[in-house]
Every structure is written in structure tokens, then in C-alpha cells.
Amino acid sequence: MALLLYSDQLRNRVAARTARERDLR
């Protein structure tokens, strides 16, 4: 269960970073 939560959090962080980079460009 904890692993799933961690994975979801990581995915969210990656998505946010990608969106930020896309905005920068």
C-alpha cells in the first residue's frame, strides 16, 4: 500500500515538473 502511494506521489511530481518545463518553453 505504501509503495503504491509513493509511486503515485512520484508520478505527480514528474507530471508537475513536465508541465513546468512545457510552460517554460
Residue pairs with C-beta under 8 A, 6 or more apart in sequence:
none
